[in-house]
Structures are given as structure tokens and as C-alpha cells.
């Protein structure tokens, strides 16, 4: 692996320092929690705005609360479509310092280097700090990127937070106008492409000792909530063959999901919630509640797995004489990354003397929403601790930040729409 040039090492150091500085803006002492339009969220937006201005960018905010920095094109190209990048600066509860934040801090540091060198391109570069992606406060995801893409579902403006405040009222109190969200939408002709830099949030790059990778597609997802109703009974007196045990029914379903989603690359299935309401050690469970999350890079693979799981659930419940209510809570198709942008990222990686790895993203990202108006690409950056993310133990290295800055810079400097 080639030595990273000094200017990118400086970028890596700055990115890591700023990630730590941004983490100060948290709602809970000792943990990283920053949710949409809270005081700490506003503080983070002000800090990002300051760094963007220092890097030579013009900064604005739209009515979704997105922070947008524009690095102007070379003279004579001001009206060219922009190369757009960015990610989100909200977090999950008790999350990490790099999820989302890296994708804002890294391009800002790269732009600062170009600004110091007096370098401009035949297109503007715009960096968006998306105000909301995680869906924590109002249980609606991708709010910032959906506003930019013109796909914001205004029905969620009536969603309430835990204190009973509606999103609509919170936005107005912050000085934003929810009635003007349509004006936040970008026209497709204004966007040459969108590229998002993000930690992998998984272990593949780490296990293969690779600092970066090119994302091929963002996996589609189908989610359900299920409620089972069997028959409660005394643990000591109900014979095994006569039981209508809701918990064991859920357990059998979970094992089937694990079996069905194993052995096919890119297909994953998860039962992340499993509850036995009012359970007791000496009672056969009469009810249970669980979630299902099935994802795959290819929609057909995911849809086949979902159909098989639904059919098997029906068979298991019929055999065990347990009733089920199955409610679909989310469905999103996969989003392929544009081939020509993948290739340009691959060229940038190889030009930096690095091995090339292509891989899908199992997690959702802002790029999914922006795909409605532009071709998208993603650069994954290695994270440590087994690839853990959405957790305080989420880490990455200064060297990897520097390498990602070098690759991103090479991509922008050679970009062709």
C-alpha cells in the first residue's frame, strides 16, 4: 500500500478532531445522542456551518433543517450541475461518532484543501448535512434527504415525539416553515451525481484488511411486526402435545428465518424484537410479539425469501394451533449504485495504489432517497471493533480517514458526469 501524501494525512487528522468536537453536541452525558431539531442538533448545525464557511463555501439551510455548503465552480461554469455529497448529522440513541458525520466532515476538509490551493472545477461541489436520517424522534426516516429529493411525506408532520410535540410545531418553533418544504426540493437537472462517504457499519473491509470499498447497491428491506395468540396454561399441568405455546411458535419461526436467509450472499433475516407480554416462569406463554427484517441486494431474492417466510409462518401456526396477526411495517426496494460512478470510484481507489473491493450495503442511507433525482454512488470506509456501529464502540482510524480523503479527492478531481 502506498504512503498517503501529507495533505491527506492532515485531512485525516482534522476529520477525527472534528468528529470528536461534533460529539460534544449530545443530548445525554456520556453517550452520543443527537435527534432532529433538539438544541444539540441546532448546535451541531451551527458548528458544521462554521466549518463549511472556513473551507470557502457558501452556506444555507432549507426548511427541513439541512445544512448545505456550496463550493463554487471555476469561472464560466457557475451554472453547471453540481456534484453533490454529504450524509446525516443526527444519530441513533447512544450511537457512535462517525455514522453519518464522516460523510459531511470528510468532503468539507477536502474542499478546504482545494480552497487553500485556489483550485476549482468545471462544476460546483455541494455538501449536504442532512438534518435527519435515523427516524428516532418522530419515527420517520430520511427526512432531510427526502426533502431534497422532493419525496417528503407531509403526513409525518403530524407525528409526535415522546413529549407529545408534533414535528410540524417543532419545525415552526425552530424557524422553519413546513408549508414550504416543497421549495427545498432540488431539480434533477441541478445534480450531476450524488456520492456518499460512509463507514461500512459491518466487518467485511475490516476482516479483509482493506481501508475502503465501492458500494454496488443499497439493499432493499421488508419488515413486519407479528402478534401471536395461543393459550396460556400452567407449566406443570398442560401436556406438551396439548400446548398452544406462543413463545415456542415465535422461536420456531425465528429459526426458520435464520435457516432460509443463510447461505445466500447478500440475503439477511433478523428477528430483532421478541417479547412475551406478562410472561412468568411457571406459565405456558399465551401470547408473543416479534419483528421480522429481511434484506437483500437484489429485490427478487428478498421477495422470494419474504414469500417463503410468510408461507412457513402460516404452516407453523396452523400446526401449533396459534393465531397470528402479521403487519407489514416497511418496504423499500434496493437502490443500485450507478455503474459509471462505481467505476470512477474504483479508478480513484486503484490510482491511490489500493486494492479494489466491491460490496453491497445492508444498511439504509440518504443516497437511497437522493436516487429519486440523481445517479448515486457510495464509498465505504473501514470501521473497527468487528465493524460495530450505532454503538459507542464505533471506531475508525485517522489513517483510514486520510485514505478515504485521498480517494474522494481523486474521484472529484477526475469526475465526469
Secondary structure, 3 states (H helix, E strand, C coil): CCCCCHHHHHHHHHHHHHHHHHCCCCCECCEECCCCCCHHHHHHHHHHHHHHHHCCCEEEECCCCCEEEEECCCCCCCCCCEEEEEEECCCCCCECCCCCCHHHHHHHHHHHHHHHHCCCCCCCEEEEEECCCCCCCCCCCCHHHHHHHCCCCHHHHHCECCCCCEHHHHHHHCCCCHHHHHHHCCCHHHEEEEEEEEECCCCHHHHCCCCEEEEEEECEEEEEEEEEECECEECCCCCHHHCECHHHHHHHHHHHHHHHCCCCCCCEEECCCEECCCCCCCEECCEEEEEEEEEECCHHHHHHHHHHHHHHHHHHHHHHCCEEEEEEEEEECCEECCHHHHHHHHHHHHHCCCCCCEEEECCCCHHHHHCCCCCEEEEEECCCHHHCCCCCCCCCCHHHHHHHHHHHHHHHHCCCC
